[in-house]
Amino acid sequence: PSQSLEHLRRSTSALWTNYKQCKFIRQQRKAGAALDFSAYWMLRRGAADRMKLFQVAWLISVAKWSTPFIMYFFPSVLPSTFETPDAFAKRLAEAEAVRHAALLDMLRRSDAGKMDGRLAYDAMTAGSKSKALQTLTEVPCSVSNIPLAAVHAASRSVSGPPKIAPKFFHMQAIRSALKNINEGDEALRNTKISTLPVHLLQEACAERGIASTGNRASKALCGELQQWLSLTGNFAKSHPDLVKEDRDQVALALYAINTASSIRSTSRTNSPLIRALYSRDNF
């Protein structure tokens, strides 16, 4: 009980500190200051935490006796300052598993003839992320025009609505996620990435489909983020007439490529025999 009370005290104090920091950052941004990723993420987290506070207040008003049980069994309803290191690691691992399942389901549907899989096959056998990105973006395609199976996979990977929801709601979830990625990219370009704490590196990587769980070193996470910025930046330089739809296509394509890369790296460490079974280099 004493540990729980101490955790409650620290988390509540951190929530108030974050509120004051967000207020200061907003004042700086209003004055024209460019945000680095730490400040950008603080604003993102602050907005989400305020929404959760309203949700908790609503829960207390309609089900005050059940609220403690709801918060115990569903700790995600609480603001981010209440998240423990174990809960943080579990959240990232669960999100990564969902991304993997979404991509694998899309590939299975493609193999079953539900969508043309030639482009995906060419990308996965391209040999590098840059070549795979070039393959997927060679033909301009609006995000709203991608196949329905790909829409469902992308929506599922960013915690979109259930599959039975109309396409409009899936597209809203995808566009919201891409907006966050593009805004985060601008902040990352104003940041010396190697100075970011590990938890922010993990958050930034996870949001871009990059493997961020396990014991990945900070240097590896930094390298992945720098590669993301390099690939998206090089594409923008080579396409000076780039519009928002093109930028979204690039981000979504690279997100899928990173997810495929994450699955491959996981299979090497967790399933070496399964990987050997399907390897082309064997009998």
N, C-alpha and C positions, 0 to 999 in steps of 0.2 A: 504493500500500500504506500509506503513512504517513497519508493521509487516511482510509482505512478503519479503521486502528487508532485514530485520534483520534475518529472517529465512534463506534466501539465503546466507547471510554473514556467519552465524554460521555454516551452513551445509558445505559450501565451505572450511571454516577454519578447520572443523573437518575432512574433506576428506584429506586435506594436512597433518594434524596431524596423521591420521591413516596410511597414506603412509609411514611416517617416522618411526612409530612404527613397521610396517610390515618389513621394511628394517632392523631394529635392531633385530627383532625376527628371521629373516632369518639368520642373522650373528651368532646369538646364536645357532641356530639349526645346522648350518654348523660347529660350534665349538664342537658339540656333546651334547649340553644341551637338556634335555627332556622338551617337551612342556606341560604346563598345559592347561586346556580347554580354558581359556581366550585368551591365545596366539594362540592356534590352531584356535579358532573361528575368531580371528582377521585376520589371514592369509587367511582363507576361505572367509571372507567377503571382504578382500582387493582384492583378485583375481576376485570375482564377480563384485566389483565396477569398477575395471579397464575395464572389458568387457563392462559394461554399459556405461562407458565414451566413448569408441570407438563407441558404438551404437548411442549415442547422437550426436557425431561428424558426423557420417554417415548421421543421420537424418537431421542435419543442412545443410550438403552439398547437399542433394537431395531435401529437402522440408523445406527450412529455414523459410518460412512464416507459415507453418503448425506446425512446431515443438513446439511452445508454447502451442498450443491447444492439441497436442498429449501428452505433458508432464502433462497438466492439467487434462485431462480425463484418462490418463494411467500413474499415478505417479510411478508405479512399474518399469518404464524404467529408473528412476533416481537412482543414487547410494544410498546405505543404510543410509548415513548420512542425507539425505533429508526426510527420513521417519518420520512422526509425531507419537506420542504415539497412537493416534486414528487409524492411518493407520496400525501401528504394530499390534494392537489388532484385527483389521478387517482382516488382512492377516492371523493371526493364526486361527481365527474363521472360515474363509473360507476354509483353508486347512483342519481343523478338520472336517468340514461338508463334504468335498470331500472324506476323509478317511472313514467316516461313510457310505456315499452313495455307495462307492466302495465295502465295505464289505457286506452291505445289498444286493446289486445287485448280488454279487457272491452267497450268500446264497439262494436267490430267484432262480437263475439259477440252483443251486444244487437241490432245491426242485422240479424244473421242469424236472429233469433228465438229465441236461447237464453235470453233473459231480457227482462222488460218494461223498455223503455227510456224510458217516458214521464216518469218522475220525474227521471231523469238529464237528459233534454232540457229539462225545465222549469227545472232547477237551472242548467244551462249557459247558458240564455237569460234568466236572472233579472235580469241587469244589474249586480249587485254581490255581493260575498262574503256580506254579511249577509242579503240576500234569498235567495241560493242556500242558505245554511245553514238559513234558516227553511223553505224548500221541502223540504229533505231530512229535516228533523226534525219536520215538521208532524204526521206520524203516528208515534207511538212504536213503535220496532222494536228488539228485542233484537239485539245483534251476532250472536248465534248463529243468528238466523233470517234473515239476509240471504241473497240468492240465491247459489248455488254459484259462479257466474261471478265475483261480487263477492268471495267468500271467496278464490278463487284469485288474483284481482288484488291484493287487500290483502296476502295472504300473500307473494306474489312481491315486492311492493314493500318488505317489511320483511325480506327475505332468509329467507323461510320455506322449508319442505321442497319437494321436487319436486312437480309437479302431480299425479302418480300416487299420492301419499301419501294416506291416509285423511283425511277432513275434520277429525277430532279433532286431528291434528297441525298442520294449518293454523290451526285456531282457537287452539291453544296459542301459536303464533308471533304471531298477531294480538293476543291478550290480553296477552302479555308486552310487546309494543311499546306498547300502549295504557297499560299500567301504568307503563312508563318515561316516557311523555309526561305522564301525570297527575302523577307524582312530580316531574318536571322543571318542570311548570307551578307547583307549589307553591314550588319553589326560585326560579323566575323572579320570582314575586310578592314575594319577599324580597330582590330584587336591583334595583339601579339599572342597568337594561339598558345604558344608554349607556356605562357604565364597563367593560363586558366586552371582552376582547380579540377581535380579528376572528375568530380560529380558533374560539373558543367560540360566537360569534354564528353562524358558519357551521354548526357542529355542531348547535346548537339549531334553526336553521332547517331543516336537512336532515331532522332527525328528525320535523319537522311537515309535511313535504312542500313546504316553501317553497324556491324557487330560491335556491341559495347559491353557485353556481359563477360563473366569469367574473370580471369586475371590479366586482361590486356593492359599493357604498360601505357603510361601517359604518352610516351614517344610514339607508339603505334597509333593511338587515337589522334594525336596531332597530325601525323602523316596522312591519315585517312581524310581528315578535314581539309588539310592543305591540298590534297589531290582533288577533292570535290570542288574547292574554290578555283583551282587551276583549270579543271575540265570545263566548268561552267563559264569561267572568265574567258578562256580561249575560244569557246564557241561564240560568245558575245562579240569578241574582237573580230572573228572571221565572218560574222554576220552583222554588219553595222546597222542594218535596217531591222534589227530584231524587235519584235513587238511582244506584248505580254503573253499571247497565246504560244509563241515560239519558246519563250522563257519557261513557261509552264511545261511544255512538252519535254524540254531538256531536263528539267528538274525531276519530272515523273519518270522519264526513261532512266536517268542515273540512279534514282531511288530503287527501281526494279533491279538494275544491275548490281547495286550494293547488296540488295536482299539475296540475290542469287549467289554472290560472292560469300555472303555470310553463311548460307546453307552449305556451301562447299567447304568452308573452313571448319564448320561444326562437324561435318561428316568425317573430316580428316582426324579430328581429335576424339570424337565420341563413337564413331562407327567405322574403324579402319577395315574390318572384315567385310562389311557391306560395301564399302567403297571399292575394295579390291575385287569383290564379286562383279561389280558393274564396270570395272575399268576396261577400256578398250585395249590397253597394252598387254593384257593377259590372253590366255588361250580362249 
